[in-house]
Amino acid sequence: MRLIISLVSGFTLLGLAMVLSFFLLRKKRKESELNTFGNSVLQVSYATLLKATDGFSSANLIGLGAFGSVYKGILAEDSVTVAVKVFNMLHRGASKSFISECEALRNIRHRNLVKILTACSSIDFSGNDFKALVYEFMDGGSLEEWLHPSSGNEEVTEAPKLLSLVQRLDIAIDVASALDYLHNHCETPIVHCDLKPSNVLLDKELTAHVSDFGLARFLSEPTNNVSINQSSSIGIRGSVGYAAPEYGMGSEVSTYGDVYSFGILLFEMFTGKRPTDHMFSDGLNLHNYVKTTLPERVSQISESLVLQEGTANVTEARSQLSVTAQKIEECLTLIFGIGIACSAESSTNRKDISDAATELHSIRGNLLG
């Protein structure tokens, strides 16, 4: 009898130990999943980020967004320069935006997507919620800064940022490649929902990286002929001038919404005009502005710097190449044609982003010979 009781007790203790081990292992795995991104094991605290950014000082402020601010920082231990996106937790939707961006970036890798290093979800020294994302720092700044340099009265301390025709074309190809990956090569298609120049970052070689996935949406496979969108929707589907027109009528997000934004981005890159320019009113928009001037007046709508520097920069790229103004205009006409096809009013008439990327590659090849 004592032997039976001993055996039962032994099995009970063994079972309890197994249960405890299971829950401890599960907890450890969950914590690991929450605190790492891909192969990154970088761990940061609120105090670490506070120190890295010199107390989130205005001197280190490099960007402002809908849900927070971005600061340049240096992590003391490794002297790594990073960009720290601090979410304004008092702003409605900021927490959902943080979660959406974490989910979108944790398992995707592409040379033309901004690289996230880690995330910090904690409390600050006053006991308030604190959420931040830490990214690889982009030395080249945003495409917005290159397309629309500040025209203020502040003293100019460095040369103005200028992009040649080939550089703009390379950036357009980079962005199209990033969208193609998100739409067609991820396990679950991802819609960025907020593509615009300020969300395209450049490294020191001017390679473009699409950033800010705070509004990103995941698209599931159609079920019973109904497409289910799985995401942390916060009721916003992009920025004025770049958001697809169907979004304003309550339509669900789709990859073709990003394609529309890409078409507008192309126009802005090669005309130098924002879609929100005061000249666009009474039915005239950037799409119609470009469409009604092609091909006869392509030189009139093109960014003057592109035409002025086009021949010189292309010639520099190929030392024995002679590129005429006519060839540059033909190139611009084809680029604008892609923009028109991408930004069609109806989403069903828009070009697929993979086709746009292929055509831009072809245009570049023909331009450089």
N, C-alpha and C positions, 0 to 999 in steps of 0.2 A: 504493500500500500504506500509506504513512504517513497519507494522507487517510482511509483506512478505519479505521485504528487510532485516529486522532484523533476520528473521528465516534463510534466505539464508546465511547471513553473519555468523550466528551462526554455521550452518552446515559446512561452508567453514573452519572456524577456527578449528572446531572439527576434520574435515578431515585432516587438516594440522598437527594438534597435533598428530593424530594417525599415520600419515606418519613419522613424526619426531621420535616418540616413537619407531616405527618399526625399523628404521635405527639405532637408538641409541642402541636398544636391540641387533640387528644383529651385530653391531660393537663390542659391549661388549662380545657377545658370541664368535665371531671370535678371539678376543684378548685372551679370556680365553682358547680357543682351542689351540692357538699357544704357550701359556705360561705354560701349564700344561701337565703332563704325567700321565695318569691314576688318581690315588688318590693323587698324589703329588701336593702340592701347593707351593713348594719351589721356590722362585724367587731370581735370582742372577744377578748382574751387572758385567760389566768388572772390575770396581774398587774392587768389592768384591772378584773376582777370583784373581786379581792381588795381593791383600793383603793375601789371603789364601795360595798362593804359594810362598810368599816372592818375588814377582816380577818375577814369572816364572823362578826362579833361577835354575842353573844347579844342585845344591845340591838336589833339589826336583824332578829332572828329573828321571822318572822311565821307560820310554819307548819311542821308536821312530817308527813311522809308515810311510807309503807311503804318507800320506796327512797331517801329523802334529806330534806333540809331546804330551806325557802324563806326567802330573806332579802330585805329591802327594800334597794335600792341606788340610788345616784345616779351616773350616768355623767358624769365630770368634763367631757369635751369639750363636750357639749351640755346638761348639767344636766338630763338626762332621768331621771325617777324610774322605776325598773323593779323587777320581781320576779325574783329569781335562784333557780332551782331547782337545787341542788347535789346530785348523786347520790352516795350512799354506796357506793363501788365495792367495799367489803368485803362488802356485802350480796349474797347470791346472787340473781341475776336483775336487778340494777340496770342492768347494761350493756344487756341485752335491752330493759328498760323504756325506757331512753334512746333506743334505736333505734326502738322502736315509736312513741314519742311524736313523734319527729322525722318519721317516715314519715306518721303520721296528720295532722300539722299543716302540713306543708310546702306542700300544694296545696289546702287548704280555707279558705274565707273566708265568714264569716257574722257578723252583728252580735251574735249570742248565743253565740259561741264565743270563748274567750280568744285574744287575738292574740299569737302568738309573734314575737319580733323577730329572734332569732338563736340559734345554738347554739355551744358551745365544747367541743371535744374535744382535750385537750392533756395536759400533765403539770404537776404542781405543782413548787414549788421543792425538794421532797425527792425528785423523780423518780417520784412515784406518778401513776397514771392519774387524770385529772381530767375530769369531764364535767358540763356544766351547760346549762340552757336559760334564756333570758332572755325574759321576758314583759312585756307592757304592764302597768303597775301598776294594780290595782283599788282605788280609794280607799274603797269601801264595805266591804271585807273579805269574809268568806264568809257564806253564808246560815246556816251553823252558828252563827256568833257572834250573829246576829240572833234565831234561834229559841231558843237556849239560852245566854243571857248568863251570864257567870261568876258563881257564887254564893259565891266565896271571901270571905275577910275583908279583902282588900286595899282600900286607900282608893279610893273612887270619885271619879274626876277628871272624868268627863264624864257627860252624860245617858244613861240606859239606852236601848238600841236597841229600838225598838218598830215593828212593822209593822202597818199597817191591813189591813182586809179587801181593799180594792182593790189595795194594794201587793202583798199576797200573791198575789192573783189575777194581777196583771201578771207577777210573777216566774214563776208556774206556766206562763203562756202563753209566756214567753221560753224556758223550759227545753224545753217541748214543741216549740216552733219549731226549736230547735237540734237536737233528736233527729230531727225530721221531715227536716231538711236532711241529717243524717248517714245516715239510713236510706233515704231516697227520692230525694235529689237530688244525691248524689255519684256520680262515675263508677263507683266501686266502693263499695258500701254499707259503712259503718263502724259497728261496735258498740262503744259506749263501755266497757261492762263494769264500771264502778265509779261509777255515779251515786249521789250522796248529798249532803247539805247542805254538807259541807266542800269538795266539788268544784264548788260553784256559787258563783261570785264576783260581787260587785256593784260597779258603778261609782258615781260620786258622784250620779248620777240614779237609782240603785237598779235600773238595767237589769241583768238577769242574764246571766252568761257561763259556760257550762259549761267546766270546766277538767280538767286531769290526765288525759291520754290514755296513761298508762303501761301500761295493760292493754288498750288498744284492739285490736280484731280487724278484719281486712278479710275480707269475704265475697265469694268469686268466684261466677260464674254456675254453676248446677248442670251437672255433666258426667256423662253416663251415669247420670242420676238420683241422683248423689251430690254433695252440696254440699261443696266443698273450701274450707277456711278457710286463708287465707294470712296469717300473722302471726308475730310472735315470741312464741309462747305460752310462758308460764312457769308454767303449771299453776294459776294463780289466776284466778278468774272473778268477783271482786267482794268486797264487805264483808259481814260477818255482819249479817243483818237486812234487807239490801237486795238481796242476790243471789237470783236466781230459784231456786225449789226444785229444778227439773230439773238445775241445774248441780251440785247436791250428789249427784246420781245419775249423774254422768258424761256428761250430754248435751252436745252441741256448743253453742257459743254461737250466739245468733240475735238478731235485732232485738227479738224479743218478750221477751228477757231484760231489755233496757233498759226496755221498757214496764212490766214488773213493778216494776223499781226506781222508775220514775216514779210508779206508783200508791202505793207506800210513801212516797215523798217528799211526795206530795199529802196523805196522811194526817198525816204529821208536821207539815207546814206549818199545817194547820188544826185539829189537835187539840193540838199542842204536846208530843206524846209520841213518844219514840224507839221504833223497833221492838225495841230491846234493853232496854226498860224492865223492871225486875224483876217487874212485874205480869203480864208475858206469859210464862206457863209452863203446863205440863200441858195442852197443846193449844190454849191461847188465844194468839192472835197479834194484831197490829195490824189485819190484814185482818178477822178474825172479830169483833174488838172493835167495829169500825165497822159492819160489816154487820148485826150482831144488834141494833143500837140505832136503825137507821133505819126510818122517818123520825120516829117518835114522840119519840125522845130526842136529836135532833140538837143541841139546846142544851146537853145534859149533856156531850157528848163534844167540843164545839167549844172551841177555845182561848178562854178567858174574855176576853182582850184584844180578840179579833176581834169578839165580841158587844158588848163595852162601847164600842168605838171605831167599830164598823161604821157606825152611823147618822151620826155626826158627820163621819167622813171622806168618806163618799159624798155627804153634803150639801155638804161643802166643794167636792167635785169638780164638782157642779152646783148653783149657788147657790140655785136655786128648786125643788130637788128634795126631796120629802119621802119618805124611805124608812122603812118600818115594820120593826119587829123581825121580823114575819112574812115580809116580802120577803127579809130577810137570811137567815133560816132556810131559806127555799126555795132561795136561792142556794147555801148550804152543803150542803143535801141533794143538789143536782145535782152539786156538786163531789165530794162523797163517793161519789156514784154512779159517776162517772168513775174514781175511785180504785179502787173495787171491781171494775169491769170491766177495768181495767188490771192488777190484781194477782191475777187468777184463778189458781187452782192449776194448771190446764192451760194451756199456752202457746197451744194452738189456740183457746181461748175468750177470749183477751185482745183488747182493742180495739186497732186500729191507731193509732199515735201521731198520724197526720195527722187522724184523726177526733177524737181527744181534743183536739187543738189547736183545731179548728173549733168544737167544743162549748164549750170554755172561752171562746173569743172571743164566742160567742153569749150565754153566761151574763153576761159582763161588759157586753155591750150592753144586755141586759135590766135589769141592776142599775142602770145609769146612765141608763136611760130613752131 
